[in-house]
Amino acid sequence: MSFIVRVYTPAYALEGRSESTNAFLGWLNNPNKRTLDLFEVQGLSLDPSATLASFSQPQVTVPKNRILAVDMVSTQAQSSVQLPPRAVLSVLYTERFVIQANMHVSGDMPISNVFNVVGGDFLAVSQAKLHPIIPTRKLPSDQAHVLVLSKLFVNFYHTRV
């Protein structure tokens, strides 16, 4: 399986083709897999004053502990992530972005339990909007239908009131 994703690290946005033989979110949450390979990559430095604004590479390897979020750009990528049916509009705060998105939970579980109940380091949200809170170069897109977030980069979150 191959599809287009945009990987956000604290300093870069990397758009490229990902190849995964398993469900993508399950693969990301596999502790035995420490990196994500991207192919046909277009990279963008998020710092507007960076000397190297953009670059292209045939292959880039990203350590998973540096991945802030993965925008599942293509419809194939989006369909590789299964989301529970109940969506709660929430706001998640990271060092670089405030992210407004639907967090998906099962049954009547409160949103405050999501990080305690959902296993792994990565969590999928939908209808995400990224709001930069530090100077950031113009993003290729500030919205994502399906965004996979690293729970390690989320400082705190709450429901949107």
Contacts in CASP RR format, 6 or more apart in sequence:
PFRMAT RR
TARGET T0000
AUTHOR 0000-0000-0000
METHOD contacts of the structure
MODEL  1
MSFIVRVYTPAYALEGRSESTNAFLGWLNNPNKRTLDLFEVQGLSLDPSA
TLASFSQPQVTVPKNRILAVDMVSTQAQSSVQLPPRAVLSVLYTERFVIQ
ANMHVSGDMPISNVFNVVGGDFLAVSQAKLHPIIPTRKLPSDQAHVLVLS
KLFVNFYHTRV
1 19 0 8 1.000
1 20 0 8 1.000
1 21 0 8 1.000
1 76 0 8 1.000
1 80 0 8 1.000
2 17 0 8 1.000
2 18 0 8 1.000
2 19 0 8 1.000
2 76 0 8 1.000
3 17 0 8 1.000
3 18 0 8 1.000
3 72 0 8 1.000
3 73 0 8 1.000
3 74 0 8 1.000
3 76 0 8 1.000
3 77 0 8 1.000
3 80 0 8 1.000
4 15 0 8 1.000
4 16 0 8 1.000
4 17 0 8 1.000
4 18 0 8 1.000
4 73 0 8 1.000
4 74 0 8 1.000
4 76 0 8 1.000
4 77 0 8 1.000
5 15 0 8 1.000
5 16 0 8 1.000
5 17 0 8 1.000
5 18 0 8 1.000
5 38 0 8 1.000
5 70 0 8 1.000
5 71 0 8 1.000
5 72 0 8 1.000
5 73 0 8 1.000
5 74 0 8 1.000
5 77 0 8 1.000
6 13 0 8 1.000
6 14 0 8 1.000
6 15 0 8 1.000
6 16 0 8 1.000
6 70 0 8 1.000
6 71 0 8 1.000
6 73 0 8 1.000
6 140 0 8 1.000
6 141 0 8 1.000
6 144 0 8 1.000
7 13 0 8 1.000
7 14 0 8 1.000
7 15 0 8 1.000
7 16 0 8 1.000
7 36 0 8 1.000
7 38 0 8 1.000
7 62 0 8 1.000
7 67 0 8 1.000
7 69 0 8 1.000
7 70 0 8 1.000
7 71 0 8 1.000
8 14 0 8 1.000
8 46 0 8 1.000
8 67 0 8 1.000
8 68 0 8 1.000
8 69 0 8 1.000
8 70 0 8 1.000
8 71 0 8 1.000
8 96 0 8 1.000
8 97 0 8 1.000
9 62 0 8 1.000
9 66 0 8 1.000
9 67 0 8 1.000
9 68 0 8 1.000
10 46 0 8 1.000
10 66 0 8 1.000
10 68 0 8 1.000
10 95 0 8 1.000
10 96 0 8 1.000
10 153 0 8 1.000
11 45 0 8 1.000
11 46 0 8 1.000
11 47 0 8 1.000
12 43 0 8 1.000
12 44 0 8 1.000
12 45 0 8 1.000
12 46 0 8 1.000
13 43 0 8 1.000
13 44 0 8 1.000
13 46 0 8 1.000
13 139 0 8 1.000
13 140 0 8 1.000
14 38 0 8 1.000
14 41 0 8 1.000
14 42 0 8 1.000
14 43 0 8 1.000
14 44 0 8 1.000
14 60 0 8 1.000
14 62 0 8 1.000
15 41 0 8 1.000
15 42 0 8 1.000
15 43 0 8 1.000
15 44 0 8 1.000
15 73 0 8 1.000
15 140 0 8 1.000
16 38 0 8 1.000
16 39 0 8 1.000
16 40 0 8 1.000
16 41 0 8 1.000
16 42 0 8 1.000
17 38 0 8 1.000
17 39 0 8 1.000
17 40 0 8 1.000
18 24 0 8 1.000
18 36 0 8 1.000
18 37 0 8 1.000
18 38 0 8 1.000
18 39 0 8 1.000
18 77 0 8 1.000
19 37 0 8 1.000
19 39 0 8 1.000
20 27 0 8 1.000
20 80 0 8 1.000
22 30 0 8 1.000
23 80 0 8 1.000
23 81 0 8 1.000
23 82 0 8 1.000
24 72 0 8 1.000
24 77 0 8 1.000
24 80 0 8 1.000
24 81 0 8 1.000
24 148 0 8 1.000
25 80 0 8 1.000
25 81 0 8 1.000
25 82 0 8 1.000
25 122 0 8 1.000
25 124 0 8 1.000
25 148 0 8 1.000
27 33 0 8 1.000
28 36 0 8 1.000
28 64 0 8 1.000
28 67 0 8 1.000
28 70 0 8 1.000
28 121 0 8 1.000
28 122 0 8 1.000
28 148 0 8 1.000
29 119 0 8 1.000
29 120 0 8 1.000
29 121 0 8 1.000
29 122 0 8 1.000
31 120 0 8 1.000
33 64 0 8 1.000
34 63 0 8 1.000
34 64 0 8 1.000
34 65 0 8 1.000
35 61 0 8 1.000
35 62 0 8 1.000
35 63 0 8 1.000
35 64 0 8 1.000
36 61 0 8 1.000
36 62 0 8 1.000
36 64 0 8 1.000
36 67 0 8 1.000
36 70 0 8 1.000
37 59 0 8 1.000
37 60 0 8 1.000
37 61 0 8 1.000
37 62 0 8 1.000
38 59 0 8 1.000
38 60 0 8 1.000
38 61 0 8 1.000
38 62 0 8 1.000
39 58 0 8 1.000
39 59 0 8 1.000
40 58 0 8 1.000
41 56 0 8 1.000
41 57 0 8 1.000
41 58 0 8 1.000
41 59 0 8 1.000
41 60 0 8 1.000
42 54 0 8 1.000
42 55 0 8 1.000
42 56 0 8 1.000
43 54 0 8 1.000
43 55 0 8 1.000
43 56 0 8 1.000
43 57 0 8 1.000
43 60 0 8 1.000
44 53 0 8 1.000
44 54 0 8 1.000
44 137 0 8 1.000
44 139 0 8 1.000
44 140 0 8 1.000
45 52 0 8 1.000
45 53 0 8 1.000
45 54 0 8 1.000
45 137 0 8 1.000
46 96 0 8 1.000
46 136 0 8 1.000
46 137 0 8 1.000
46 139 0 8 1.000
47 135 0 8 1.000
47 136 0 8 1.000
47 137 0 8 1.000
48 135 0 8 1.000
48 136 0 8 1.000
48 137 0 8 1.000
49 135 0 8 1.000
50 137 0 8 1.000
53 137 0 8 1.000
64 121 0 8 1.000
64 150 0 8 1.000
65 152 0 8 1.000
67 122 0 8 1.000
67 150 0 8 1.000
68 94 0 8 1.000
68 96 0 8 1.000
68 97 0 8 1.000
68 149 0 8 1.000
68 150 0 8 1.000
68 153 0 8 1.000
69 97 0 8 1.000
69 99 0 8 1.000
69 144 0 8 1.000
69 147 0 8 1.000
69 148 0 8 1.000
69 149 0 8 1.000
69 150 0 8 1.000
69 153 0 8 1.000
70 122 0 8 1.000
70 147 0 8 1.000
70 148 0 8 1.000
71 128 0 8 1.000
71 141 0 8 1.000
71 144 0 8 1.000
71 146 0 8 1.000
71 147 0 8 1.000
72 78 0 8 1.000
72 80 0 8 1.000
72 81 0 8 1.000
72 144 0 8 1.000
72 145 0 8 1.000
72 146 0 8 1.000
72 147 0 8 1.000
72 148 0 8 1.000
73 144 0 8 1.000
77 146 0 8 1.000
78 145 0 8 1.000
78 146 0 8 1.000
81 124 0 8 1.000
81 146 0 8 1.000
81 148 0 8 1.000
83 104 0 8 1.000
83 124 0 8 1.000
83 126 0 8 1.000
83 146 0 8 1.000
84 104 0 8 1.000
84 105 0 8 1.000
84 106 0 8 1.000
84 107 0 8 1.000
85 104 0 8 1.000
86 104 0 8 1.000
86 105 0 8 1.000
86 106 0 8 1.000
86 107 0 8 1.000
87 102 0 8 1.000
87 103 0 8 1.000
87 104 0 8 1.000
87 126 0 8 1.000
87 127 0 8 1.000
88 102 0 8 1.000
88 103 0 8 1.000
88 104 0 8 1.000
88 105 0 8 1.000
88 111 0 8 1.000
88 159 0 8 1.000
89 100 0 8 1.000
89 101 0 8 1.000
89 102 0 8 1.000
89 159 0 8 1.000
89 160 0 8 1.000
90 100 0 8 1.000
90 101 0 8 1.000
90 102 0 8 1.000
90 103 0 8 1.000
90 111 0 8 1.000
90 125 0 8 1.000
90 157 0 8 1.000
90 158 0 8 1.000
90 159 0 8 1.000
90 160 0 8 1.000
91 98 0 8 1.000
91 99 0 8 1.000
91 100 0 8 1.000
91 157 0 8 1.000
91 158 0 8 1.000
91 159 0 8 1.000
91 160 0 8 1.000
92 98 0 8 1.000
92 99 0 8 1.000
92 101 0 8 1.000
92 103 0 8 1.000
92 125 0 8 1.000
92 149 0 8 1.000
92 154 0 8 1.000
92 156 0 8 1.000
92 157 0 8 1.000
93 99 0 8 1.000
93 154 0 8 1.000
93 155 0 8 1.000
93 156 0 8 1.000
93 157 0 8 1.000
94 153 0 8 1.000
94 154 0 8 1.000
94 155 0 8 1.000
95 134 0 8 1.000
95 153 0 8 1.000
95 155 0 8 1.000
96 132 0 8 1.000
96 133 0 8 1.000
96 134 0 8 1.000
96 136 0 8 1.000
97 130 0 8 1.000
97 131 0 8 1.000
97 132 0 8 1.000
97 133 0 8 1.000
98 130 0 8 1.000
98 131 0 8 1.000
98 133 0 8 1.000
99 125 0 8 1.000
99 128 0 8 1.000
99 129 0 8 1.000
99 130 0 8 1.000
99 131 0 8 1.000
99 147 0 8 1.000
99 149 0 8 1.000
100 128 0 8 1.000
100 129 0 8 1.000
100 131 0 8 1.000
100 160 0 8 1.000
101 125 0 8 1.000
101 126 0 8 1.000
101 127 0 8 1.000
101 128 0 8 1.000
101 129 0 8 1.000
101 147 0 8 1.000
102 125 0 8 1.000
102 126 0 8 1.000
102 127 0 8 1.000
102 128 0 8 1.000
103 111 0 8 1.000
103 114 0 8 1.000
103 123 0 8 1.000
103 125 0 8 1.000
103 157 0 8 1.000
104 124 0 8 1.000
104 125 0 8 1.000
104 126 0 8 1.000
105 111 0 8 1.000
105 113 0 8 1.000
105 114 0 8 1.000
109 117 0 8 1.000
111 157 0 8 1.000
111 158 0 8 1.000
111 159 0 8 1.000
114 123 0 8 1.000
115 123 0 8 1.000
115 151 0 8 1.000
115 154 0 8 1.000
120 151 0 8 1.000
121 150 0 8 1.000
121 151 0 8 1.000
121 152 0 8 1.000
122 148 0 8 1.000
122 149 0 8 1.000
122 150 0 8 1.000
122 151 0 8 1.000
123 148 0 8 1.000
123 149 0 8 1.000
123 151 0 8 1.000
124 146 0 8 1.000
124 147 0 8 1.000
124 148 0 8 1.000
124 149 0 8 1.000
125 146 0 8 1.000
125 147 0 8 1.000
125 148 0 8 1.000
125 149 0 8 1.000
126 145 0 8 1.000
126 146 0 8 1.000
126 147 0 8 1.000
127 143 0 8 1.000
127 145 0 8 1.000
128 143 0 8 1.000
128 144 0 8 1.000
128 145 0 8 1.000
128 146 0 8 1.000
128 147 0 8 1.000
129 142 0 8 1.000
129 143 0 8 1.000
130 139 0 8 1.000
130 142 0 8 1.000
130 143 0 8 1.000
130 144 0 8 1.000
131 142 0 8 1.000
132 139 0 8 1.000
END
